[in-house]
């Protein structure tokens, strides 16, 4: 096998130059978003590793800086989403431990939960996805729109229709 191609050398040198010139600024950006240095450094490192692995498949660019900045922002959003979910789950567990309910109350809650899950399962896929993202993960309309690749208006109307269908299935007024 021969030496590494010139294209790979050029890509590696462009990524190296990008790293040397902008690493500090990107870490500072990430620190402002995620709030701590170690996580920010991990975010930027992960982005550079991802960019390096896919550099030749990315669209043509002048320096790649705008792509790397966008990738850092997206990775920070992911970190913050995971933190939010972990925080909500932790609060839920603490609240559940603090609330000592009767066996009858627990049985009623279990039955209500079963009915809601059953009604949710009967909804069309898009409505189910929107409702789960909105009310289980507590994501904003903009976040849901980004995840599903739809407009925020579509998220609103889909959520409204989904809630109305759930209310009908559960015999409640919407």
C-alpha positions in Angstrom: 0.0 0.0 0.0 1.2 3.5 -0.8 1.5 6.6 1.3 -1.6 8.4 2.5 -3.3 10.5 -0.2 -2.8 14.2 -0.5 -6.5 14.7 0.1 -6.3 13.1 3.5 -3.2 15.2 4.3 -4.9 18.4 3.3 -8.0 17.5 5.4 -5.9 16.6 8.5 -3.9 19.8 8.2 -7.1 21.9 7.7 -8.6 20.4 10.8 -5.4 20.8 12.8 -5.2 24.5 11.8 -8.8 25.0 12.7 -8.2 23.4 16.1 -5.1 25.5 16.8 -6.8 28.7 15.8 -10.2 28.3 17.4 -10.1 25.6 20.1 -9.9 28.2 23.0 -12.8 30.3 21.6 -14.9 27.2 21.1 -14.3 25.9 24.6 -15.2 29.4 26.0 -18.4 29.3 23.9 -19.2 25.9 25.3 -18.4 27.0 28.9 -20.9 29.8 28.6 -23.6 27.4 27.4 -23.0 24.4 29.6 -21.6 26.2 32.6 -18.5 24.1 33.4 -15.0 23.7 31.9 -14.7 19.9 31.9 -18.0 19.4 30.1 -17.2 22.2 27.6 -13.8 20.6 26.8 -15.5 17.3 26.3 -18.0 18.9 24.0 -15.4 20.5 21.8 -13.2 17.4 21.7 -16.2 15.3 20.7 -17.0 17.7 17.9 -13.5 17.7 16.5 -13.4 13.9 16.6 -16.7 13.8 14.7 -15.6 16.4 12.2 -12.3 14.6 11.6 -14.1 11.4 10.9 -16.5 13.0 8.4 -14.5 15.9 7.0 -14.4 14.6 3.4 -18.2 14.0 3.5 -19.0 17.5 4.6 -20.1 20.2 2.2 -17.4 22.5 0.7 -16.5 25.3 3.0 -14.0 28.1 3.4 -12.5 27.2 6.7 -15.1 24.9 8.4 -15.3 27.3 11.3 -19.1 28.0 11.0 -19.7 24.2 10.7 -17.7 23.5 13.8 -19.4 26.3 15.8 -22.8 25.0 14.8 -21.7 21.5 15.9 -20.5 22.8 19.3 -23.8 24.6 19.8 -25.8 21.5 18.9 -23.7 19.3 21.2 -24.1 21.8 24.0 -27.9 21.7 23.5 -27.7 17.9 23.7 -25.8 18.1 27.0 -28.3 20.6 28.4 -31.2 18.4 27.4 -29.7 15.4 29.0 -29.1 17.4 32.2 -32.7 18.6 32.2 -34.1 15.1 31.8 -31.8 13.8 34.5 -32.8 16.6 36.8 -36.5 16.0 36.2 -36.2 12.3 36.8 -34.3 12.9 40.0 -36.9 15.3 41.2 -39.7 12.8 40.3 -38.0 10.1 42.3 -37.5 12.3 45.3 -41.1 13.5 45.2 -42.3 9.9 44.9 -40.2 8.9 47.9 -41.6 11.8 49.9 -45.2 11.0 49.1 -46.4 7.9 50.9 -49.7 7.1 49.3 -52.2 4.5 50.3 -52.5 1.2 48.4 -55.9 2.3 47.0 -54.4 5.5 45.8 -51.5 3.7 44.1 -53.9 1.3 42.4 -56.0 4.1 41.1 -52.9 5.9 39.7 -51.7 2.7 38.1 -55.1 2.2 36.4 -55.1 5.8 35.2 -51.6 5.5 33.9 -52.5 2.2 32.1 -55.5 3.9 30.4 -53.5 6.9 29.3 -50.7 4.7 27.8 -53.3 2.6 26.1 -55.0 5.7 24.6 -51.6 7.1 23.6 -50.7 3.9 21.8 -53.8 4.3 19.6 -52.8 7.7 18.4 -51.1 8.2 15.0 -47.3 8.1 15.3 -46.7 11.9 14.8 -49.2 12.9 17.4 -47.8 10.3 19.9 -44.3 11.6 19.2 -45.2 15.2 19.8 -47.1 14.5 23.0 -44.4 12.3 24.4 -41.7 14.9 23.6 -43.8 17.7 25.0 -45.3 16.2 28.1 -42.9 13.4 29.0 -39.6 15.1 28.2 -41.0 18.6 28.7 -39.4 20.0 25.5 -40.4 23.3 24.0 -42.3 23.5 20.7 -39.1 24.8 19.0 -37.1 21.8 20.3 -39.8 19.4 19.1 -39.9 21.1 15.7 -36.2 20.7 15.3 -36.2 17.1 16.4 -39.0 16.0 14.1 -38.1 18.3 11.2 -41.5 20.1 11.2 -42.5 23.7 11.9 -43.4 25.0 15.4 -47.0 25.6 14.1 -47.3 22.0 13.1 -46.1 21.0 16.6 -48.8 23.2 18.2 -51.6 21.9 16.0 -50.5 18.3 16.3 -50.3 18.6 20.1 -53.8 20.1 20.2 -55.2 17.4 18.0 -53.4 14.7 20.0 -54.7 16.0 23.4 -58.2 16.2 22.0 -58.0 12.6 20.8 -56.7 11.5 24.2 -59.5 13.3 26.0 -62.1 11.7 23.7 -60.5 8.2 24.2 -60.5 8.7 28.0 -64.0 10.1 28.0 -63.1 13.5 29.2 -63.9 17.0 27.8 -61.0 18.6 25.8 
